[in-house]
Structures are given as structure tokens and as C-alpha cells.
Amino acid sequence: MGYFTNIIMRSNLKVIISILRESAYSKIAIASSVIFALALFWLLSRTTTLASFFSMAWDGSYFSAFELGKARILGVIYVALYLLMTVTAIIAFGVSAALLAWLFRHTTDAKNKNAAGWGVGGTLTSLFASGCPVCGTFLLTLIGVSGGISIFPLKGLELKALSLGLMLGSIAFASKRIAKFKTKGCAREVGVVSDSGAHQLEAMPRQKRLRHGLVWAIIAILAVNQFLIGSFVPKAQSISRSSGGLRALFGIQQKAQRQILAPKVNPDGKTTSIAPWPTITEVLAEPKGLDPLEAAKVVMIAAGKPFYAPEDISFDDPVNAQNRWGAFETSIRLSDEQEARYQKLITTMMTCSYCCGGPNNVTMNRNCGCAHAKAVRGFYRYMIQAYGDKYSDEELVGESHRWYALWYPKGMVEDYLLATGREDVVGHQSHGGAGPDGRHGL
């Protein structure tokens, strides 16, 4: 990165300034930077909020393996570097876009593709790195990479640095081409189309190899990320067969009861166990005659309208329920005593396991900015205000897991099958707090 910066500062700064002084290209630079900044913000907001992002840094959530004081210091340093690299990348993106626009308008040189390749590589890397070390990254989740940037030693700053280096490389390459065009004015060298329409396309094997190498480096990083996450996933079927099948921890639910199996944070504050939680509504028994997966869904996935919910909220419409519960987080005001109870629920009891954190780093509900976490917080505020002390804290958490199962049915069903000794039905994907073996220690 320093190499590219020196090139730009020493050789091509005047070229960059001269291009940006032209009204059309300054507008391109500003518009491109704004669009890129909005894209990065949108991607971050898919997994967390800015308030939660800064709060988790101060809480030590990003570096929970260290003692709290050190974790906080590292969190502050991380946020400072994250913001510095992000702002620099946003500016670099705008400058790169303006220079490339100038090049493609004035020349047809094949070498322009090299500058564009650097810029595209930097842009994609930056987009994939946009996210939260705890809550994950939206784009990586879309391509099936669970855990996101949380497993990188520097929590994704590596990708930020790579992105910035590629963008600065694009600027360096483009400004160098513009400088050559302006100083030499040689159509043959820069590839300007002549009057007859002929132009020179120079072969650039070294640059092509470099560009291809960078692309493969990005692919390799993502592949290593997936491999490391995959190493936490147990070989469920082989374990089950070698041990003769796991004994059911809690037993298959033979009758309807007010209880649900769901993650519960362990005393270490970092991992979870699967535990029975009391619920407010009745949890159905496993129906006979269905295959184990479908039977498990009947138990874990609630249906109908619970008596306590407002008119337009039901288990049958998870998306609307998520939005409606989420609105209560900011619209309901609690007394000081009620607020203390609410803070206990979201800080020490309810975990956000299936989209955030890593196997040894569970995310508590308060620290997650995802829409489902917001909905759970709204649910607690509503229930505390509307029903007071009618239900215990454990019942509120258990009932919130019923809603959580609507938004993350895969993880909840897998945990249920694991706890009842049938993990070989669909396997068990490791998730936040599942422990080093990815199976809650089972």
C-alpha cells in the first residue's frame, strides 16, 4: 500500500489534481464516492447498526478472548482503523472512477483494462469486507460463507487493506497512463484511435498475470475462510454411528407442553448449551408417522396467533411479525424498574446465535443489530409493559425463542435434533456459541 501511495504522491499527484479540477470529472468523483459510501452503509446495516457497531467495540465483543480492559482497547483501535480505511477507500473509489472515466473517454488502449481491473478488484473486496466482526457480513452470507470476517486474525481489516491497496493501484496505474498521454501525446503508445480507425493494442502478460493473481488471492482468502468455518462443523453421521447413536439428552417430545429447547449461555459467557426454556404458549408434541425432520418442524415452528400478541402479529406471518415487534423497541417507554429487567433479558439471558459471532464467541441480544434481534427486544418491551410480572424472565426468553425459530428455523431445528439424539438426520451446522466442537459439547 505504501508503494502505491508513494507513486501517486511523487509522480502523478499533479495529474490527479488536474483531472479533478475539470468540472465533469470532479462530479464523477463526488457522485461515485457518495454511491460507494451508501453501498457500504447499506451492507453494514444488513447485519448491524452503527450504534451497535460502536457499542460492541467498547463492550469488548470484538476481542472477547482477551480480558475486558484489553479487549476494549483493541476494539477502539479496530474501529479507528476500520473507519480510516473505509473513508480512504471511499475517496479512492471516487478518484479512481474519475481517472478511469477520463481514460476511457480519451483513449482506447488495452492497458486501461488493467487500471479498471485493479479498481473492480478493490471495490468487490471492500464490499465483501463491509460488515461487523460479530454479526457477520451480508455478501459473504449470500454466497454461503458463514461466520464472515469474525475468524480473520484482524477481524477483516486484512480485506480492508487489500481493498485499499487495489484501489490505490488503480489510481496509480490510471494516473501514469494519463501522464504519458499528456506528456508524449503519442497515439501509438497510448492507443488513441487514429483517423483511419487503427489503434495499437499492446500485450501485457506481466500485468495480466498480476491481475489474475490478485483475483485468485481473493478467491483463496474466501476459500480459507470457508474451510476454517467448515472445520468447526462436526461429522455428525460418523460420530453417531461410531458411538452407536447419541442418547437423547431431553427425549423426543411425546406430548404438548410449555417448553422449548434452545441455546442458553454458559457461565463462561462465550459458549452455549442446549437447554429447556419454559414458554408462554403451548409447544406441540412430535406427531407420529412423519419423518424426523418434518416432525421436528412441527415442534419447533409455531403456528397461529398467540393470545398475547397485538391483532396484526401472528406466527403465520414471520416477516410482518419481525417488523411489528421491532417497532416496539423505540416506541415503548418503561419505568426504571422495568427497564432494569429488560436490560437483564437482552444482556445476560437471550443470545443471538444463528447469524452472529463464532463457535467460541456468542453474541448477546443487546449487541446484535440484526432485524430479528431488534424484534426480540421489541417483544420484551411489549410483554414487560403489557403483562408486567405475570410471566418470569425465563418464560419471556423461552417465548422469544418461539419467534426466533420462525426467523432461523434451520438452526433451531438442527439444535433440537442434536439434543434429542438425531443429529444424523440433517447434520448440525456450527453457529455462534456452539463451542469448539460446534455441537454445544454434546
Residue, then its C-alpha position, 0 to 999 in steps of 0.5 A: m500500500g505504501y508503494f502505491t501511495n508513494i507513486i501517486m504522491r511523487s509522480n502523478l499527484k499533479v495529474i490527479i489534481s488536474i483531472l479533478r479540477e475539470s468540472a465533469y470529472s470532479k462530479i464523477a468523483i463526488a457522485s461515485s464516492v457518495i454511491f460507494a459510501l451508501a453501498l457500504f452503509w447499506l451492507l453494514s446495516r444488513t447485519t448491524t447498526l452503527a450504534s451497535f457497531f460502536s457499542m460492541a467495540w467498547d463492550g469488548s465483543y470484538f476481542s472477547a478472548f482477551e480480558l475486558g480492559k484489553a479487549r476494549i482497547l483493541g476494539v477502539i483501535y479496530v474501529a479507528l482503523y476500520l473507519l480510516m480505511t473505509v473513508t480512504a477507500i471511499i475517496a479512492f473509489g471516487v478518484s479512481a472512477a474519475l481517472l478511469a472515466w477520463l481514460f476511457r473517454h480519451t483513449t482506447d488502449a488495452k492497458n486501461k483494462n488493467a487500471a479498471g481491473w485493479g479498481v473492480g478488484g478493490t471495490l468487490t473486496s471492500l464490499f465483501a469486507s463491509g460488515c461487523p466482526v460479530c454479526g457477520t457480513f451480508l455478501l459473504t452470507l449470500i454466497g454461503v460463507s458463514g461466520g464472515i470476517s469474525i475468524f480473520p486474525l484482524k477481524g477483516l481489516e486484512l480485506k480492508a487493506l487489500s481493498l485499499g491497496l487495489m484501489l490505490g493501484s488503480i489510481a496509480f496505474a490510471s494516473k501514469r497512463i494519463a501522464k504519458f498521454k499528456t506528456k508524449g501525446c503519442a497515439r501509438e503508445v497510448g492507443v488513441v484511435s487514429d483517423s483511419g480507425a487503427h489503434q495499437l493494442e499492446a500485450m501485457p502478460r506481466q500485468k495480466r498475470l498480476r491481475h489474475g493473481l490478485v483475483w485468485a488471492i481473493i478467491a483463496i482468502l474466501a476459500v480459507n475462510q470457508f474451510l476454517i468455518g467448515s472445520f468447526v462443523p462436526k461429522a455428525q453421521s460418523i460420530s453417531r454411528s461410531s458411538g452407536g447413536l447419541r442418547a437423547l439428552f431431553g427425549i423426543q417430545q411425546k406430548a404438548q407442553r410449555q417448553i422449548l429447547a434452545p441455546k442458553v449461555n454458559p457461565d463462561g459467557k462465550t459458549t452455549s448449551i442446549a437447554p429447556w426454556p419454559t414458554i408462554t404458549e403451548v409447544l406441540a408434541e412430535p406427531k407420529g408417522l412423519d419423518p424426523l425432520e418434518a416432525a421436528k418442524v412441527v415442534m419447533i415452528a409455531a403456528g397461529k396467533p398467540f393470545y398475547a400478541p397485538e391483532d396484526i402479529s401472528f406466527d403465520d406471518p414471520v416477516n410482518a411479525q419481525n417488523r411489528w415487534g421491532a417497532f416496539e423497541t423505540s416506541i415503548r417507554l418503561s419505568d426504571e424498574q422495568e427497564a432494569r429487567y429488560q436490560k437483564l433479558i437482552t444482556t445476560m439471558m437471550t443470545c443471538s446465535y444463528c447469524c452472529g459471532g463464532p463457535n467460541n464467541v456468542t453474541m448477546n441480544r443487546n449487541c446484535g443489530c440484526a432485524h430479528a434481534k431488534a424484534v426480540r427486544g421489541f417483544y420484551r418491551y411489549m410483554i414487560q409493559a403489557y403483562g408486567d410480572k405475570y410471566s418470569d424472565e425465563e418464560l419471556v426468553g423461552e417465548s422469544h425463542r418461539w419467534y426466533a425459530l420462525w426467523y432461523p428455523k434451520g438452526m433451531v431445528e438442527d439444535y433440537l435434533l442434536a439434543t434429542g439424539r438425531e443429529d444424523v438426520v440433517g447434520h448440525q451446522s456450527h453457529g455462534g456459541a456452539g463451542p469448539d466442537g460446534r455441537h454445544g459439547l454434546 
